[in-house]
Amino acid sequence: MRKESKVMKQCALMYKGLNIERTTVLHKTKLLLKIYRPVVWSTSNRVFQICESAECYYSKNLENALEYLANFAPETEQDKFSDNVRSLFETQWLISLIDSTMNKIYEYPDNGKLYHEILSKQYLTVSKYSEQEMLELLNMERSTYYDKKREAIDLFAICLWGYTIPSMRGIFAAIEGESEIPSFFAVWTTPT
């Protein structure tokens, strides 16, 4: 059996200190990382389509189109457009969570830049790098790469569930009239 690294020991202490259940949180973290690339791609396409349809159907000027939707469009059009825009904002919040967490990873004092690079190239960039490309790019042996990747995912989970999400909950609580966080956000941000 392989010896547990210093970082993994620190992660175990952080999970315990933050009262986070590791297995559940790691499962959700891996799911979020796996869907990030397709979500960003899909969102980019939806933004383009929504802007294009608003301009085509309502006005060549997006500001006039939005004013029309807000003041004159039939309720069904307003509802459909509102649902599309709300979905985009919810997706943007998810992307913001990932971005904020990646900033925390980058600042981690023990190999933070390396962990950031591994996570970025493996899950977040437009193109996914193959295992061989990652090994060559990072100049690592396969076993070392997988150890560092595992450490990076654990740190990402801790930063996301232990720091980023709790701070976002504080933002939602501070918004006047908001008693709850958005439903999509609640599903993903409940750690256990």
Secondary structure, DSSP 4 states (H G I P E B T S, - for coil): -PPPPHHHHHHHHHHHHTT--HHHHHHHHHHHHHHHHHHHHHHHHHHHHHHHHHHHHH-SSHHHHHHHHHHTS-HHHHHHHHHHHHHHHHHHHHHHHHHHHHHHHHH-TTTHHHHHHHHIIIIISSSPPPHHHHHHHHT--HHHHHHHHHHHHHHHHHIIIIIIHHHHHHHHHHSTT--S--HHHHHHH---
